[in-house]
Amino acid sequence: MIKILFFDFRNCEIIDGFNRKIEEPKKFEGNPIFVSGHPLEENWLSLYGSVLKRHDGLWQMWYTTVMKGKETLVLAYAESEDGIKWRRVKKDVVTIDGEKTHFIFDMEPHGAAIIYDEKEERGKMKYKMICGAAPSKCISVFYSEDGIHWYSPEKNPVIGTNPDCPMALLRLPSGKYVTYHRPVFGDRRIARSESWDFINWSEAKTVFDQAPFDPPQIQFYGLGAIPYGEYEVGTLWMYHTDKNDFGFSKMVGGYIEPELVYTRTGYAWHRMEINKTWIKRGEEGEWDCSMVLPASSPTFLEDEIRFYYAGQRTRHGQSLDLTGWKRSEPRSGIGFASIKPDRFVGLVASDEGLLITRSFWTETGEFFINADIKGHLRVEITDISGNPIEGFEIENSIPLTGDALFHKCKWKGNPCIEKVVNRDIRFKIKANKAVIYSLFSGDEKEVRNYWNFRCPYYLPYKLGRIYI
């Protein structure tokens, strides 16, 4: 499947009458779905952790907390059947006075990120985790058969820095592993390291740094990320420090909200819109009023992308005594916000809009549009020079209307699809009162796996077609 998204205008030749708009995820009305305050935990938790849904339907969550009476971090575990009603599950990994607990990793994990590695052929290594861990507190890797009992390879740590931050862990379609962390201890920027075997990692290279337009109070606390087709899409933790904090580390009084970010290469990252918060903090007094801390990656469902996050009532570095909320209330909680597939960014035509894409190679004659159409939308398929292909003219297009993830493009008379396959084509779209989120070419089965796609690539026409 070839897909065009509108993170930027790289895939567009002409845009007239459209405005680009970042969507806003909708918070679940039942938030928070999980709260701090368990008898074995201090009244604090964070999604320095991950949320996954397995193919058998089981939801798993790993979150960071502090064991009651201790001062060190521990990784805790919960399960769910629907991703909404969660229960802490007692296991035999960490015991207290001989009793099982829901703690499953007590090596002082910092920034834990976990993936279920479908491509891994060794069953005992299906689950993979990266985090800072004792005794070195530097970045280490672990593997597991069930996500509960974790084992260390012979070589650890694998990266010689203390992450001191939330981390991300990805396996790309190529098979390469990627992690995002801080370049050095305490340095609030984002770096990337890569590995082909999960054990030997490349030197950290900075991919996010302060830009000239960022004020002194902006720092990059961490990055959660996931492959999305041939992109990587992420939540960049924007740390807004307190302007009255003159300490070098800026530890007290700041707040965190994420921005939506993306990359095609893994190194040239872009903020979708500068200073546009992706998931906003709640109103004063709400459970997520001070900080919003997304999980290491979102979760893809059939018709929904969920961004799980931890919310905090206190700001960074603040103790309970510095706030006015009731001490009987949970200090932290976990909830989620959702968008529909592909609906990160839309092109909005309030009146009449014209869109012509750059040319791209297609091998199928089925075309789809993810759009919310209050008025109407017509589609033309053209050749590389912009000339309409016979039968696929805009006058012959059957108008699309309504809100759908997979509007199928149709033309009167069912023209021969052989005219538009195995060649370079363009989309030409005329729309009225519509928001377009993505355009794609593929079969009915492919388009349902919306996160699995190729991007168009462009070469001088005389060089012929190659795939990268």
C-alpha positions in Angstrom: 0.0 0.0 0.0 1.2 3.5 -0.9 0.0 6.3 1.4 0.2 10.0 1.4 -0.1 11.8 4.7 0.0 15.6 5.4 2.6 15.9 8.1 4.1 18.4 5.6 3.6 19.3 2.0 6.3 17.1 0.5 3.8 14.9 -1.4 1.8 17.9 -2.7 2.2 19.6 -6.1 -0.5 22.2 -5.8 -2.7 23.3 -2.8 -5.3 25.9 -3.2 -8.1 26.6 -0.7 -6.8 24.1 2.0 -5.4 24.9 5.4 -3.3 22.4 7.3 -4.6 21.6 10.8 -3.2 19.5 13.7 -5.9 17.4 15.2 -6.4 17.2 18.9 -6.8 13.8 20.5 -9.9 13.2 22.5 -9.4 12.3 26.2 -11.4 9.3 27.4 -14.4 10.4 29.4 -13.7 7.8 32.1 -10.1 9.1 32.8 -8.3 8.3 35.0 -8.6 4.6 34.4 -5.8 3.7 36.9 -4.5 5.6 40.0 -1.7 5.6 42.5 -2.1 4.9 46.1 -1.9 1.1 46.3 -0.9 -0.1 49.8 2.4 -1.4 48.6 3.3 1.8 46.6 4.1 5.3 47.5 1.4 7.7 46.2 3.1 8.2 42.9 3.4 6.4 39.5 4.5 7.3 36.0 4.4 5.9 32.5 8.1 5.5 32.4 6.7 2.4 30.8 4.6 0.9 28.1 1.1 -0.4 27.2 0.7 -3.2 24.7 -2.2 -5.2 23.3 -1.3 -8.8 22.3 -2.8 -10.6 19.4 -4.7 -12.9 21.8 -6.5 -9.8 23.2 -4.6 -9.4 26.5 -3.6 -5.9 27.4 -0.4 -5.5 29.4 0.9 -2.4 31.2 4.2 -1.8 32.8 4.5 1.4 34.9 7.1 2.8 37.3 6.4 3.5 40.9 8.2 3.5 44.3 7.8 0.6 46.7 6.4 1.6 50.1 9.1 2.5 52.5 11.8 2.4 49.8 13.5 5.3 47.9 14.2 3.4 44.7 12.2 2.8 41.5 10.4 -0.4 40.7 8.5 -1.6 37.6 5.0 -2.7 38.3 2.6 -4.8 36.2 -1.1 -4.7 35.4 -3.5 -6.5 32.9 -6.8 -5.7 31.2 -9.3 -7.3 28.8 -10.3 -4.0 27.2 -7.5 -1.5 27.9 -9.8 0.4 30.3 -10.4 -1.7 33.4 -7.0 -2.6 34.8 -6.0 -4.8 37.6 -2.6 -5.2 39.3 -1.6 -8.9 39.0 0.4 -10.6 41.7 3.4 -12.5 40.4 6.3 -14.5 42.0 9.1 -12.1 40.9 9.3 -9.7 43.8 7.9 -10.9 47.2 7.3 -9.0 50.4 7.3 -11.1 53.6 7.0 -14.2 51.4 3.9 -12.8 49.6 3.6 -12.3 45.9 3.4 -8.7 44.6 2.6 -7.0 41.3 6.2 -5.7 41.1 8.1 -7.5 38.4 11.5 -5.7 38.1 13.3 -4.2 41.1 16.7 -3.2 39.6 15.9 0.5 39.9 14.6 0.8 36.4 14.7 4.3 34.9 12.9 5.1 31.7 11.7 1.5 31.0 10.4 0.9 27.4 9.0 -2.5 26.4 8.0 -4.0 23.0 6.5 -7.3 22.0 8.8 -8.4 19.1 6.7 -10.3 16.6 9.6 -10.9 14.3 11.7 -12.5 17.0 12.0 -16.3 16.3 13.5 -17.1 19.7 10.4 -17.5 21.9 12.2 -16.6 25.1 13.0 -13.2 23.6 9.6 -12.1 22.4 9.5 -9.3 25.0 12.3 -6.8 25.0 13.0 -4.1 27.5 15.5 -1.2 27.7 16.1 0.9 30.7 18.6 2.3 33.1 19.3 -0.4 35.7 21.3 -1.1 38.8 24.1 -1.6 39.7 25.5 0.8 37.0 22.2 2.6 36.4 23.4 2.9 32.8 21.2 1.8 29.8 20.7 -2.0 29.8 18.6 -4.5 27.9 16.5 -7.4 29.1 14.4 -10.1 27.5 11.4 -12.2 28.6 9.1 -14.9 27.3 6.0 -13.5 29.1 6.8 -9.9 29.9 7.0 -10.7 33.6 10.2 -12.7 34.2 13.2 -10.8 32.8 16.7 -12.0 32.0 19.9 -10.1 31.2 22.2 -11.0 28.4 25.9 -11.5 29.2 26.6 -7.9 28.1 25.1 -5.2 30.2 25.0 -2.2 30.3 24.8 -1.7 26.5 25.1 2.1 26.5 27.3 3.8 29.0 25.0 6.6 30.2 22.4 6.9 32.8 19.2 7.7 30.9 17.7 9.8 33.6 14.6 10.1 31.4 11.7 8.2 29.7 13.0 6.1 26.8 11.5 4.7 23.6 12.2 1.3 22.0 11.3 0.4 18.4 11.9 -2.4 15.9 11.7 -0.9 12.4 10.3 -2.8 9.4 13.9 -3.4 8.4 14.5 -5.3 11.6 16.8 -2.7 13.1 16.2 -1.8 16.8 16.2 1.9 17.8 16.1 3.6 21.2 15.8 7.2 22.1 17.4 8.5 25.2 19.5 11.4 26.5 23.0 12.0 25.1 24.6 12.2 28.5 23.3 12.2 32.1 21.1 15.1 32.9 21.2 16.6 29.4 17.6 17.3 28.4 18.0 16.7 24.7 17.1 13.6 22.7 19.6 11.2 21.1 19.2 8.0 19.0 21.1 4.8 19.1 20.6 1.8 16.8 21.3 -2.0 16.9 20.8 -5.0 14.6 21.1 -7.6 17.4 19.6 -5.7 20.5 23.0 -6.1 22.3 25.5 -3.9 20.4 24.3 -0.3 20.1 25.7 2.6 18.1 27.0 5.8 19.6 24.3 8.2 20.6 23.5 11.0 18.1 21.4 14.0 19.0 18.2 14.3 17.0 16.3 16.9 19.1 17.9 20.1 20.4 16.6 23.5 21.3 15.9 25.7 18.2 16.4 29.5 17.9 12.7 30.1 18.5 12.5 28.1 21.7 12.6 30.3 24.9 15.0 29.6 27.7 12.3 27.7 29.6 12.0 24.9 27.0 13.8 21.6 27.4 13.2 18.2 25.8 12.6 15.7 28.6 12.1 12.5 26.6 10.5 11.0 23.5 8.1 8.1 23.0 8.0 6.8 19.4 6.6 4.1 17.1 7.0 3.1 13.4 4.1 4.3 11.3 4.5 3.0 7.8 7.9 4.4 6.8 7.7 7.2 9.3 8.4 7.3 12.9 5.8 9.2 14.9 6.4 10.3 18.5 5.3 12.3 21.5 8.1 14.7 22.6 7.9 15.6 26.3 8.2 19.4 26.4 9.5 20.5 29.8 8.5 24.0 30.6 10.8 25.0 33.4 9.9 27.5 36.1 11.4 30.9 35.2 12.1 31.5 38.9 14.2 28.3 39.2 17.8 29.5 39.0 19.2 26.0 39.7 21.3 24.5 36.9 19.2 21.4 36.6 15.8 23.2 36.7 14.3 20.6 39.0 11.4 22.3 40.7 8.1 23.8 39.6 8.2 23.1 35.9 5.5 21.2 34.0 5.4 18.7 31.0 3.1 18.5 28.0 3.9 16.6 24.8 4.1 17.8 21.2 3.5 15.5 18.2 6.6 14.9 16.2 7.7 12.8 13.1 10.6 11.7 11.0 11.2 9.9 7.7 14.8 9.1 8.4 15.0 8.7 12.2 17.4 11.6 12.4 15.7 14.6 10.8 12.9 14.9 13.3 10.2 17.6 12.9 7.7 19.1 15.4 4.3 19.0 13.7 3.5 22.5 14.8 5.7 24.5 17.1 4.3 25.1 20.6 1.1 23.1 19.7 0.4 20.8 22.6 -0.7 17.3 21.5 -2.3 16.2 24.8 -3.2 19.1 27.1 -3.0 19.2 30.8 -6.3 19.2 32.7 -7.9 22.1 34.4 -6.7 23.2 37.9 -7.5 20.5 40.4 -8.0 17.7 37.9 -5.9 14.5 38.0 -3.6 15.6 35.1 -3.5 19.3 35.8 0.3 19.6 36.3 2.0 17.1 33.9 1.1 14.8 31.0 3.6 12.0 30.5 2.9 9.7 27.5 3.9 6.0 27.4 6.8 4.8 25.3 4.5 4.4 22.3 0.8 4.6 21.3 -1.3 1.5 20.7 -2.9 0.7 17.3 -6.4 -0.6 17.3 -8.7 -1.3 14.4 -10.3 2.1 14.3 -8.4 4.0 17.0 -5.0 5.0 18.0 -4.6 5.3 21.8 -2.1 7.5 23.5 -1.8 6.3 27.1 -0.3 8.7 29.5 0.3 9.3 33.2 -1.1 12.5 34.7 0.3 14.2 37.8 -1.4 16.7 40.2 2.1 18.0 41.2 4.6 19.8 39.1 8.1 18.5 38.5 10.1 18.1 41.7 7.3 19.3 44.0 6.4 17.4 47.1 2.8 16.8 48.3 3.1 19.7 50.8 3.5 22.3 48.0 0.1 21.8 46.5 -3.4 22.6 47.7 -5.1 19.3 46.6 -6.6 16.9 49.1 -4.0 14.4 50.4 -6.7 11.7 50.3 -6.8 12.0 46.5 -4.3 10.0 44.3 -1.3 12.1 43.3 -1.0 10.3 40.0 -3.1 8.4 37.5 -3.1 6.9 34.0 -5.6 7.6 31.2 -5.6 7.9 27.5 -6.5 10.1 24.6 -7.4 8.8 21.1 -7.5 9.7 17.5 -8.8 7.8 14.5 -6.3 6.2 12.2 -4.2 8.6 10.1 -5.9 11.6 11.7 -2.8 13.4 13.0 -3.0 16.2 10.5 -5.8 17.3 8.2 -6.1 19.5 5.1 -9.2 21.6 5.7 -11.3 23.1 2.8 -13.8 25.5 4.3 -15.1 26.4 0.9 -13.7 25.2 -2.5 -10.3 23.5 -2.4 -8.0 22.0 -5.0 -5.3 19.5 -4.3 -2.9 17.9 -6.8 -0.3 15.4 -5.5 3.1 14.8 -6.8 3.3 11.7 -9.0 3.7 8.3 -7.5 3.9 4.7 -8.7 1.0 2.5 -8.1 0.5 -1.2 -8.7 -3.2 -1.4 -7.8 -6.2 0.4 -9.3 -8.1 0.8 -6.0 -7.9 4.2 -4.4 -9.1 5.4 -0.9 -9.4 8.6 1.0 -9.6 9.1 4.8 -11.8 12.2 5.1 -14.6 13.9 6.9 -16.7 15.5 4.1 -19.6 17.8 5.1 -20.0 19.0 1.5 -18.6 16.9 -1.4 -15.3 15.6 -2.8 -14.4 14.5 -6.3 -11.3 12.7 -7.5 -9.5 12.6 -10.7 -6.5 10.3 -11.6 -4.0 11.9 -13.9 -0.8 11.0 -15.7 2.5 12.4 -14.6 1.9 15.6 -16.7 -1.4 16.2 -15.0 -3.6 15.1 -17.9 -6.7 13.1 -16.9 -6.6 9.4 -17.6 -9.6 8.3 -19.7 -12.5 7.2 -17.6 -11.0 8.7 -14.4 -11.8 12.3 -15.1 -13.2 14.5 -12.3 -16.5 15.0 -14.2 -16.8 11.2 -14.1 -16.1 10.9 -10.4 -18.9 9.8 -8.1 -19.0 12.4 -5.3 -17.9 11.3 -1.9 -19.6 12.6 1.2 -19.7 11.7 4.9 -17.1 10.8 7.5 -15.1 7.6 6.7 -11.7 6.2 7.3 -11.8 4.4 3.9 -13.8 6.3 1.3 -13.4 4.2 -1.8 -13.0 6.3 -5.0 -15.4 5.3 -7.8 -16.1 6.6 -11.3 -19.1 6.2 -13.5 -19.1 3.3 -15.8 -16.4 1.4 -13.9 -13.5 2.4 -16.1 -10.7 -0.2 -16.7 -8.3 -0.2 -13.8 -5.5 -1.4 -16.1 -5.2 2.2 -17.3 -4.0 3.3 -13.8 -1.8 0.4 -12.6 2.0 -0.1 -13.0 2.6 3.6 -13.8 3.1 7.0 -12.4 -0.1 8.8 -11.5 -1.4 11.8 -9.5 -4.4 12.4 -7.4 -6.4 15.5 -8.3 -9.0 16.4 -5.8 -11.7 19.1 -5.7 -13.4 19.4 -2.3 -15.9 21.6 -0.5 -16.4 21.7 3.2 -14.1 18.7 3.8 -11.1 17.6 5.9 -8.7 15.2 4.1 -6.3 13.1 6.3 -4.7 10.6 3.9 -4.8 9.3 0.4 -3.8 5.7 -0.4 -3.6 3.1 -3.1 -4.0 -0.6 -2.1 -6.4 -3.4 -1.9 -9.3 -3.7 0.6 -7.3 -6.0 2.9 -4.2 -3.8 2.9 -5.9 -0.6 3.9 -7.3 -2.1 7.1 -3.7 -2.4 8.4 -3.4 1.3 8.2 0.0 1.5 10.1 1.7 -0.7 7.4 2.4 1.3 4.3 5.1 2.7 2.0 5.6 6.4 1.2 5.9 7.7 -2.3 9.5 8.2 -3.6 10.4 10.6 -6.4 13.1 10.3 -9.0 13.7 12.1 -12.3 11.3 10.3 -14.7 14.0 9.5 -17.3 15.8 7.4 -14.7 12.9 4.9 -14.5 11.3 3.5 -11.4 13.2 2.0 -8.4 12.1 1.2 -4.9 14.1 2.3 -1.9 
